[in-house]
Each structure stands twice: as C-alpha cells, then as structure tokens.
Amino acid sequence: MKKIKNWMPVIALAVVAVLAFGNSEKIKADDKDAGSAVVSQDAQTIADGVKIGSVDVSGMTGSDAKNAVTEYINSLKTATFTLTGAEDKTVEATAEDMGVTADVDSAVEKAQAVGKSGSLIRRYKETQDLKKSDVVIDMKLQVDKQKTANLLYANGDSLNVKAVNMGLKRENGVFTVIDGQDGQEVDYVQSVYAINDFLVEQWDGSNNTIQLVVNDVKPEGSEEELAKVKDVLGTFTTKFPLNSAGRTQNVTRGCESINGSVVYPGEEFSADAAMRPYTEDNGYALAASYSNGTTVESFGGGICQVSTTLYNAVIRAELEVTARFNHSMTVGYVDLSADAAIAGDYKDFKFVNNSDAPIYIEGSCSGGVLTFTVYGEETRPANRQVSFESETLETINPEVQYNVTSSQPVGYYHVDQSSHTGYKARLWKVVTVDGVEQSREVFNNSTYKASPKIITVGTGGASEEQAAQIQGAVGSNDEAQIQGAIAAVQGEIAAADPNAQQPADPNAQQPADPNAQQPADPNAQQPAEQQPTDPNAQQSAGQQTTPANSGTNASGTENGAADQAGGTTDSGAQSAPNP
C-alpha cells in the first residue's frame, strides 16, 4: 500500500499531461481547420538555458541557432596550434589548416528537442533540470582527418628526427663500418586521433599546444650484415670535357652527393633526392641544359650525366630499376637508350635493392672522368656475363624554321638554334654463359625529339616588292635559294644607294679574344676516347648498333640543369638539370 501511495503523484501528473496533450492536439486540429498557420520545427524556439558548446542558443529558432554556431566555428579558424613532435620539434597549424568543423545541424536538432521530445517523464525531467543549470549540447568539433594527416606528413622533416642507418666508408680498398643513430618519428595516424581527442575533450577555442604521438626508431644494419658488402656487382664510366667550369662543378657535386650511399635490401634509392637541391648554396653552378628544345643556362646543368652513369652501373649489378626516363634530346656521353634523365618532379632515376644484402655506391670524379661502382654480395655465377646493346629503330630528321623580320636589315641571316636529329631506339640486355648467348631481351625503349634549326632573316630597308621576293624564297625552304634572294636584294639596294652601309654578318667569325673564356658548346661532338666504358661488358665491335650520335649533346646536359627540379626544363617543357 505504501508503494502505491508513493507512485500516486507521478500517475496523477501523467494523467494530467496526457489530458493536456490531447487537448493541445485538439486545439491544433481546430486551428488547422480554421486555417491558422502551423508553426514549423525550424521556427520553434529553443528552451532557455540550452547551450551548444559555449554558444548560448536560449530562445533561438533553429535557423538562428545554426547561424550563431556557424559564426562561432568560423571565428575559431584562426586559432593556432603548436604541434610538438620528436625532441620538442614543432610546427604551427591553424584550425583552418586542419579543417576543423562541427556537426551544427545535429547539435541544433538536439538543442530544439530539450524538454520537447521523448516520453512525458523525460520532458518533465529535462524541464526541471533547466531550472537548476544549463544544458550543454556537444557541437562535436572534429578535424578533417585526411587533411590533418597530409599536413603532418608534409611537415615530417620538421617534426621527425630520422634514424641514421649504419653505414660504410671505403678508403684504400678497405670498408669501415659507421655506427648508426636512433631516431624518433611521428605516428601520423595516431597523432590525428590525438589532435581530434584534444578538440573534443580539452579545447576552449584558444591557441594551444598539442603533443603528437612519437615512436622510437632504430637504425637499420649490423656489422654482420654490412660485412657481406665486398664484391663489385656493376661499374660504369663516362667522360666529359673540362672546358665548362660550371658543368664540371655540377657533375663533381652530384657525384659527391651519391658517393658512400648504402642501400639496404628492399630500400628504394632516388638519384634526384640524393643530389637536390640544385642551388648555388648546395654547391651547384650555372651550366648548359635542355629547355623546350633549346639550350639554356641553369643551376645543376650536367647532373643527368651523374644519374646516367649511375644507371648503367646499377643495371649491370642487375638491381631493380623502378624509374628511368630518357632525355628529350640525345646526349653524347652514352649510346642511345642508355641514358637516365632527371627533370623537375616527373623525371628521376630510382632503383630498389632487390638483393639479400646491402649495397654500397662508390662514386669518383676527376679529370673529366666519372665512375660509379656498386658493391654488394655477389651471388651470380662467375661464368655469367651481362652486357647491353643499343639499337636505333628510326632516325627523325630535323626541320628548318625561318623567322622573317623587318626589325633586322636585309642581309641579316642568323642561326638562332642549331638542329638536333631525333631518334627512336631501344636497349637490349644480353646474358652470356661461358661466352655463349643465353638470352636477349628488350630492356627499355626511348624516343628523342628532333629539334629544328631556327634562322632569322632580315628584310629591314627593303621595298615591299623586295621583301616579298625574300619571303617567297623563304617559302621554298631552300637555303641556297634564300641566300640568293637576299644577295639579289642587297645588290639592288646597293645599286640604288652606293653609300649604303651593309649590315654585319651575325654568323661571321670574330677574332679571338685571348683573355675571354669561351662557353662550352653543349652540342659539340665528343672525341672518340670519351665514349663510356663498361669494364664488365664483353662487347665486340659488331655488337654496337647505335651510330655515332650526330647531333647529340656532347656536354651531356639534358642538359642537365634543365631537367633539374629547381630549374630548367628538359626539352619539352621539362625542368631539370642534366645531360
């Protein structure tokens, strides 16, 4: 009986509420029948004492509450977080950088429902709670997880302390082990969740510091593992003229950057990453490089000879090539299809150490001779030999383009750009055992663009008829006919005015200045003794199928700097150092 008495007030309250609810429904129906407006959910005001996060939405409609919360979220975008990684290394990022948002719609719906939804008992309880204290709705702040992860990854160098793997040094033919160093690296996935948890649980909207999740990283390698590195797996040599100080400096600097590299099993090596940045501060100079079919000066010009020489050593070691690109135009220091260009962020030479032991790359550059040797653990039979043969598939003859201009006088005939012959070629990998060919397979294919000869012809001072005469000769694309037309018009002009001064010939040989340093000609033919050598290959004269590189760039710049990330472009709109 006592228990029944205790429940009587609650039951009575429920009955009253039901009756009231029924009456209200009847009133609404009556109002609707009478044509009165029905209040939409959005127009319903939120109960007093309700907050969404720190935003007081008491008495607001749904639309007003959404606007208020959205405005608050926008005000947070400039808040700055100091993200702390390894060894107190930090980067700063704003809330906007991390794509901080809130589930505004859901929060407003919950705010509107306080005291107005659910069972009668729940409504009553929520109404009574509001009289005692505010009800706070979680606005569910969160970061854009992918955007934040990308931000952390992009700033990895500023947040991580990389482990230094155990290395090797080779001096006087003897290898010495170099100890490694422990590192610390940010766990990007776990750090994103840590940032998000901070926003949900601790953030008050002000600038704050967040500790990222950091893991210890042990260096790779051991003395036992590195002791396996003792055998020559592949070596290759190219030569370059010493008449370009800038190119010599760049080839030497690139070689230094790669020399001594240790690549562990399964690890990928990037020639571009090892040599960059191609800047003066990093020891590179201006030198010739290819850019859109022309030769230009750029920092790092010549580094493609470095990547090419390394490429040829690596393929003789039979390591796995993962990225290799030919130059846009031919180079003179290796056969067709045996080159490996570097340009911008789209041309690189990469390989993976697919052996079971570490490899060591030794590079030397002196007196115009560049050599790379790959050391590792030799597991191939001693009677098995690998060589590579170049085959020219197609020769593409360059065109001649004429630019006729009245800004130069009649008689002006200037070669603005020399031509380059184009080729289609492929490289064969040949395996022999005891001198007997066992296999022959296409290793790569390459296409080199033809680059036109560009000549500017002047018509300044000529009559309309005379200019048309020269233009007509240019239309024939016959150099002898063009020269004849120019001479004829010059004769007519001289006859009309014997005192007229003839224009200087822009192609005439100028007297040499004994004190002036002449720039290197990147298109000059290399002397025969400068052809690359492969001490491991057993090629006969009959194996060489590639003709002498007529029209090739002897300086080797793909010119080098063009195909460089910081600078020039490889012909075809590329930018990077090289040949």
C-alpha positions in Angstrom: 0.0 0.0 0.0 2.9 2.3 0.8 4.5 1.8 -2.6 1.1 2.6 -4.3 0.9 5.9 -2.4 4.4 6.9 -3.5 3.5 6.5 -7.2 0.2 8.3 -6.9 1.7 11.8 -7.6 3.5 10.6 -10.7 0.5 8.8 -12.0 -1.6 11.9 -11.5 1.0 14.0 -13.3 1.0 11.6 -16.2 -2.8 11.7 -16.4 -2.8 15.5 -16.4 -0.1 15.5 -19.1 -2.0 13.1 -21.3 -5.1 15.2 -21.0 -3.3 18.3 -21.7 -1.5 16.7 -24.7 -4.9 15.5 -26.0 -6.4 18.9 -25.6 -3.4 20.5 -27.4 -3.8 18.2 -30.3 -7.5 19.0 -30.5 -6.7 22.7 -30.4 -4.1 22.2 -33.2 -6.6 20.4 -35.2 -9.2 23.0 -34.6 -6.7 25.7 -35.6 -5.8 23.9 -38.7 -9.4 23.5 -39.6 -9.8 27.2 -39.0 -7.0 27.9 -41.5 -4.4 29.1 -38.9 -0.7 28.7 -39.6 1.1 25.7 -38.1 4.5 26.5 -36.6 7.4 24.6 -38.3 10.0 22.8 -36.4 12.6 25.3 -37.5 10.6 28.2 -36.1 10.2 26.5 -32.7 12.3 28.3 -30.2 14.9 26.5 -28.1 14.3 26.3 -24.4 16.0 28.8 -22.0 19.3 27.5 -20.5 20.4 25.5 -23.5 23.9 25.9 -25.0 25.7 24.3 -27.9 29.2 24.1 -26.7 29.9 27.6 -25.4 27.2 29.2 -27.6 24.1 30.2 -25.7 21.1 29.4 -28.0 18.3 30.1 -25.5 15.1 31.3 -27.1 16.6 31.0 -30.7 14.9 29.4 -33.6 16.6 26.6 -35.4 17.9 28.9 -38.1 19.2 31.5 -35.7 20.9 28.8 -33.7 22.6 27.4 -36.8 23.8 30.9 -37.8 25.2 31.5 -34.3 27.1 28.3 -34.0 28.4 28.6 -37.6 29.7 32.1 -36.8 31.4 30.7 -33.7 33.1 27.9 -35.7 34.3 30.4 -38.3 35.8 32.5 -35.5 37.9 29.5 -34.5 39.6 29.1 -37.8 42.5 31.5 -37.0 43.2 29.7 -33.7 46.8 28.4 -33.8 48.0 25.0 -32.6 51.7 24.3 -31.8 52.1 20.7 -32.8 55.0 19.1 -30.9 56.9 16.1 -32.4 60.2 14.4 -31.8 62.6 16.1 -29.4 60.4 19.1 -29.0 60.5 19.9 -32.7 57.4 21.8 -33.6 55.2 23.2 -36.4 52.3 25.6 -36.2 49.0 25.0 -37.8 45.6 26.8 -37.6 42.3 25.2 -37.1 41.5 26.0 -40.7 44.7 24.2 -41.8 43.4 21.1 -40.2 39.8 21.5 -41.5 38.2 21.9 -38.1 34.4 21.6 -38.4 31.3 20.8 -36.2 28.1 18.9 -36.7 25.9 22.0 -36.5 22.7 20.5 -37.8 22.8 17.6 -35.4 23.6 19.9 -32.4 20.8 22.3 -33.2 18.3 19.4 -33.5 19.3 18.2 -30.1 19.0 21.6 -28.6 15.5 22.0 -30.0 14.5 18.7 -28.6 15.4 19.6 -25.0 12.2 19.5 -22.9 10.2 18.9 -26.1 10.7 15.3 -27.1 10.7 11.8 -25.7 8.4 10.4 -23.0 6.4 12.7 -20.8 8.6 11.8 -17.8 11.8 12.7 -19.8 10.3 16.0 -20.9 9.4 16.9 -17.3 12.8 15.9 -16.0 14.7 18.0 -18.7 12.4 21.0 -17.9 13.2 20.7 -14.2 17.0 20.3 -14.9 17.0 23.5 -16.9 15.7 25.4 -13.9 18.8 24.3 -11.9 21.6 24.6 -14.5 22.3 25.0 -18.3 22.1 22.0 -20.6 25.2 21.9 -22.8 24.9 20.1 -26.2 28.2 18.8 -27.7 28.8 20.5 -31.0 31.1 17.6 -32.0 34.2 19.5 -33.1 36.4 17.4 -35.3 39.3 17.8 -37.7 39.4 16.7 -41.3 41.4 13.6 -40.7 42.8 13.2 -44.2 43.7 16.9 -44.4 45.4 16.8 -41.0 47.3 13.6 -41.8 48.6 15.3 -45.1 49.6 18.3 -43.1 51.6 16.3 -40.6 53.2 14.2 -43.4 54.2 17.3 -45.4 56.0 18.7 -42.3 57.6 15.4 -41.4 61.1 16.8 -41.8 60.3 19.5 -39.2 58.7 17.0 -36.7 60.9 13.9 -37.0 64.4 13.0 -36.0 65.3 10.4 -38.6 67.3 7.4 -37.6 70.7 7.2 -39.3 71.3 3.7 -40.6 74.6 2.1 -40.1 76.8 2.9 -43.0 80.1 2.2 -44.7 83.2 4.1 -45.7 85.6 2.7 -48.3 89.2 4.0 -48.2 92.2 2.5 -49.8 90.1 -0.5 -50.8 89.0 -1.3 -47.2 85.5 -1.0 -45.9 84.9 0.5 -42.4 81.5 0.3 -40.6 80.0 3.6 -39.5 77.7 3.4 -36.4 74.0 4.5 -36.8 71.9 6.7 -34.6 68.4 6.2 -33.1 65.6 8.4 -34.3 62.1 9.4 -33.5 59.2 9.7 -35.9 55.6 10.9 -35.6 52.9 8.3 -35.8 50.7 10.2 -38.3 47.5 8.1 -37.8 47.6 8.1 -34.0 48.6 11.8 -33.9 45.5 12.7 -36.0 43.3 11.0 -33.4 45.2 12.7 -30.6 44.5 16.1 -32.1 40.8 15.2 -32.5 40.6 14.0 -28.9 42.1 17.3 -27.7 39.5 19.3 -29.6 36.6 17.2 -28.2 37.8 17.0 -24.6 40.1 19.9 -23.8 39.9 22.7 -26.4 38.4 26.0 -25.3 38.9 27.8 -28.6 42.2 29.4 -27.7 45.7 28.9 -29.1 47.1 25.7 -27.7 50.0 23.2 -27.8 49.3 19.6 -28.7 51.7 16.7 -28.2 51.8 14.4 -31.1 52.3 10.6 -30.8 56.0 9.8 -31.4 57.7 6.4 -31.8 61.3 5.5 -31.3 63.0 4.2 -34.5 66.1 2.0 -34.5 68.6 2.3 -37.3 69.0 -0.4 -39.9 72.0 -2.5 -40.3 74.5 -4.5 -38.3 78.2 -5.3 -38.6 77.4 -8.8 -39.7 75.1 -7.6 -42.4 77.5 -4.9 -43.7 80.3 -7.4 -43.7 78.7 -9.0 -46.8 79.5 -5.9 -48.9 82.7 -6.8 -50.6 82.1 -7.7 -54.2 81.8 -5.5 -57.3 78.4 -6.0 -58.8 78.5 -3.4 -61.5 80.6 -0.4 -62.6 80.4 2.2 -65.4 82.4 5.2 -66.6 81.6 8.2 -68.7 83.8 11.2 -69.7 83.1 14.9 -70.1 85.1 17.9 -71.4 86.7 20.2 -68.9 86.1 23.4 -70.9 82.9 24.2 -68.9 83.7 25.0 -65.3 80.1 25.1 -64.3 79.3 21.7 -65.7 82.4 20.2 -64.2 81.4 21.6 -60.8 77.9 20.2 -61.1 79.0 16.7 -62.2 81.5 16.7 -59.3 79.0 17.9 -56.8 76.4 15.3 -57.9 78.9 12.5 -57.6 79.9 13.6 -54.1 76.2 13.6 -53.1 75.8 9.9 -54.1 79.2 8.6 -53.1 79.1 6.5 -50.0 75.4 5.7 -50.1 74.3 2.4 -48.5 71.0 0.9 -49.7 69.6 -1.9 -47.7 67.5 -4.8 -49.0 64.1 -3.6 -50.2 65.0 0.0 -49.9 64.5 2.4 -52.9 67.2 4.9 -53.9 66.4 8.1 -55.7 69.2 9.9 -57.6 67.3 13.1 -57.6 66.7 13.1 -53.9 70.3 12.3 -53.2 71.6 15.3 -55.3 69.0 18.0 -54.7 68.5 20.9 -54.1 70.1 22.3 -57.3 71.1 25.6 -55.9 74.2 27.7 -55.5 74.1 27.3 -51.8 74.3 23.5 -52.3 77.4 23.8 -54.4 75.8 23.9 -57.9 76.7 26.3 -60.7 75.1 27.6 -63.9 75.7 25.3 -66.9 74.0 24.3 -70.2 70.8 22.4 -70.0 67.9 21.5 -72.4 64.7 23.5 -72.2 61.9 23.3 -74.7 64.2 22.2 -77.5 66.9 24.8 -76.8 70.0 25.0 -74.6 69.8 27.3 -71.6 71.9 28.1 -68.5 70.6 26.7 -65.3 71.9 25.6 -61.9 72.8 22.0 -61.9 73.3 21.6 -65.7 75.1 18.3 -66.2 73.7 16.3 -63.3 71.9 14.0 -65.8 75.3 12.6 -66.7 75.6 11.6 -63.0 72.3 9.8 -63.0 73.0 8.2 -66.3 76.4 6.9 -65.2 74.8 5.5 -62.0 72.0 3.9 -64.1 74.5 2.0 -66.2 76.3 0.7 -63.1 73.1 -0.3 -61.4 71.7 -2.2 -64.4 75.0 -4.2 -64.7 74.5 -5.0 -61.0 71.0 -6.2 -62.0 69.2 -4.3 -59.4 65.6 -3.5 -59.9 65.0 -0.2 -61.8 61.8 1.4 -60.7 62.0 4.7 -62.6 64.0 5.7 -65.6 63.4 8.3 -68.3 65.4 9.2 -71.4 66.4 12.7 -72.3 64.1 14.8 -74.5 67.1 15.1 -77.0 70.2 13.0 -77.4 73.3 13.2 -75.3 76.8 12.4 -76.4 78.3 10.5 -73.4 76.3 7.3 -73.7 74.6 5.3 -76.5 71.0 5.8 -77.4 68.6 4.5 -74.8 71.4 4.1 -72.2 70.7 7.5 -70.6 68.7 8.3 -67.5 67.4 11.9 -67.2 66.3 14.0 -64.2 63.8 16.8 -64.7 61.5 18.6 -62.3 59.4 16.3 -60.2 58.5 14.0 -63.1 61.8 12.6 -64.2 64.0 10.7 -61.8 66.2 7.6 -61.7 65.2 5.2 -59.0 66.1 1.7 -58.1 65.3 -0.9 -55.4 68.0 -3.1 -53.8 66.4 -6.4 -54.7 69.3 -8.4 -53.3 69.6 -10.1 -49.9 72.5 -7.9 -48.7 73.2 -4.2 -48.5 74.9 -2.4 -51.4 77.4 0.4 -51.3 77.7 3.0 -54.1 81.2 4.4 -54.7 81.5 7.4 -57.0 84.6 9.2 -58.2 85.0 12.2 -60.4 88.3 13.6 -61.5 90.0 14.9 -64.7 86.8 14.7 -66.7 86.2 11.0 -65.8 83.1 10.0 -63.8 82.8 6.4 -62.4 80.2 4.7 -60.3 80.8 1.2 -58.8 78.1 -0.8 -57.0 79.4 -3.2 -54.2 77.5 -5.9 -52.6 77.4 -9.7 -52.2 77.9 -11.5 -55.5 75.6 -14.5 -55.9 75.7 -14.8 -59.7 77.8 -17.4 -61.3 81.3 -16.3 -62.3 80.8 -17.6 -65.9 77.7 -15.5 -66.4 78.1 -12.1 -68.1 75.7 -9.3 -68.7 76.0 -6.6 -71.4 73.8 -4.0 -73.0 73.4 -3.1 -76.7 71.8 0.0 -78.2 69.7 -0.3 -81.4 68.5 2.6 -83.5 65.0 2.0 -84.8 64.3 5.2 -86.5 66.0 8.4 -87.4 64.0 11.6 -87.4 65.5 14.4 -89.4 65.0 17.9 -88.0 63.2 20.7 -89.9 64.5 24.2 -90.7 62.3 27.1 -89.4 62.7 30.7 -90.7 61.7 33.8 -88.9 61.4 36.8 -91.3 61.5 40.2 -89.6 61.7 43.8 -90.7 63.4 44.7 -87.4 66.7 43.5 -88.9 68.2 44.8 -92.1 68.4 43.0 -95.4 71.4 40.7 -95.2 70.8 39.6 -91.6 70.8 35.8 -91.6 71.3 34.4 -88.1 71.2 30.8 -86.9 69.3 31.2 -83.6 69.3 27.5 -82.8 71.2 24.5 -84.1 69.3 21.4 -85.1 69.1 18.1 -83.3 68.4 14.8 -85.0 65.6 12.8 -83.4 65.7 9.0 -82.8 63.7 6.1 -81.7 65.9 3.5 -80.0 65.9 0.6 -77.6 68.3 -1.1 -75.3 68.9 -4.8 -75.3 70.0 -6.8 -72.3 72.2 -9.7 -73.3 73.2 -12.6 -71.0 76.0 -15.0 -71.9 77.4 -18.0 -70.1 80.9 -19.1 -71.0 80.7 -16.6 -73.9 77.5 -18.3 -75.3 74.4 -16.1 -75.6 71.7 -17.4 -73.3 69.1 -14.6 -73.6 68.5 -11.4 -75.3 65.6 -9.1 -74.2 64.4 -5.6 -74.8 65.4 -3.6 -71.7 63.9 -0.2 -72.5 62.6 1.9 -75.3 63.4 5.6 -75.9 62.2 8.4 -78.2 64.4 11.5 -78.7 62.8 14.6 -80.2 64.1 16.3 -83.3 64.9 19.9 -82.7 64.6 22.3 -85.7 67.3 24.7 -86.9 65.9 28.2 -86.4 67.1 31.0 -88.6 66.2 34.7 -88.5 66.1 36.6 -91.9 66.0 40.4 -92.0 64.1 42.5 -94.5 64.5 45.9 -93.0 65.2 48.6 -95.6 63.7 46.5 -98.4 60.8 47.7 -100.5 57.6 45.9 -100.4 58.4 44.1 -103.6 61.9 43.2 -102.4 60.6 42.0 -99.0 58.1 39.8 -100.9 60.9 38.4 -103.0 62.8 37.3 -99.9 59.6 36.0 -98.3 58.9 33.9 -101.4 62.4 32.4 -101.2 61.9 31.6 -97.6 58.7 29.8 -98.5 60.8 27.4 -100.7 62.7 26.3 -97.5 65.7 26.1 -99.8 68.7 27.7 -98.0 70.6 28.3 -101.3 67.6 30.0 -102.9 67.0 32.2 -99.8 70.7 33.3 -99.8 70.4 34.0 -103.5 67.3 36.2 -103.0 69.0 38.1 -100.1 72.1 38.7 -102.2 70.0 39.9 -105.1 68.0 42.4 -103.0 71.2 43.6 -101.4 72.6 44.2 -104.9 69.5 46.2 -105.8 69.8 48.3 -102.6 73.5 48.9 -103.2 72.9 50.0 -106.8 70.3 52.4 -105.7 72.5 53.9 -102.9 76.2 53.2 -103.4 76.9 54.8 -100.0 74.6 52.5 -98.0 76.3 50.6 -95.2 76.0 46.8 -95.4 74.8 45.0 -92.2 77.3 43.0 -90.3 77.1 39.3 -90.8 76.0 37.8 -87.5 77.5 34.5 -88.3 80.9 35.8 -89.3 83.9 34.6 -87.3 85.0 37.1 -84.8 88.7 37.5 -83.9 89.5 35.6 -80.8 90.0 37.4 -77.5 92.9 35.7 -75.8 91.6 36.8 -72.4 88.0 35.8 -72.9 86.7 32.4 -71.7 84.5 30.8 -74.3 81.4 29.0 -73.1 81.2 25.2 -73.6 79.3 24.1 -76.7 76.8 21.5 -75.4 76.3 20.2 -78.9 79.9 19.7 -79.7 80.8 16.1 -80.7 82.8 14.2 -78.1 86.1 12.8 -79.1 86.1 9.0 -79.5 88.2 8.4 -76.4 85.4 9.9 -74.3 82.9 7.2 -75.0 81.7 5.5 -71.9 83.4 2.2 -71.0 82.0 -0.8 -69.3 84.7 -2.9 -67.8 82.3 -5.8 -67.2 80.8 -5.9 -70.7 82.3 -8.1 -73.4 81.1 -6.3 -76.4 82.5 -6.9 -79.8 82.6 -4.2 -82.5 79.8 -5.9 -84.2 77.5 -5.6 -81.2 77.3 -1.9 -81.3 74.3 -1.0 -83.4 74.0 2.7 -82.5 75.5 5.1 -84.9 77.7 7.9 -83.7 75.4 10.4 -82.1 75.3 13.0 -84.8 73.5 16.0 -83.5 73.9 14.8 -79.9 74.7 16.9 -77.0 78.3 16.1 -76.1 78.3 18.2 -72.9 75.7 15.9 -71.7 73.4 18.4 -70.3 69.8 17.3 -70.7 71.1 19.1 -70.4 71.4 19.0 -67.1 70.1 21.5 -65.3 67.2 21.7 -67.3 66.0 18.5 -66.0 66.5 19.6 -62.6 63.9 20.2 -60.1 64.7 23.6 -59.3 65.3 24.9 -62.6 65.5 24.3 -66.2 63.4 22.0 -68.1 64.1 19.0 -70.1 63.2 19.7 -73.6 59.5 19.5 -74.0 58.8 21.8 -71.2 60.7 20.0 -68.7 62.7 21.5 -66.0 65.7 19.9 -64.5 69.5 19.6 -64.8 71.2 17.3 -66.6 72.9 15.9 -69.6 
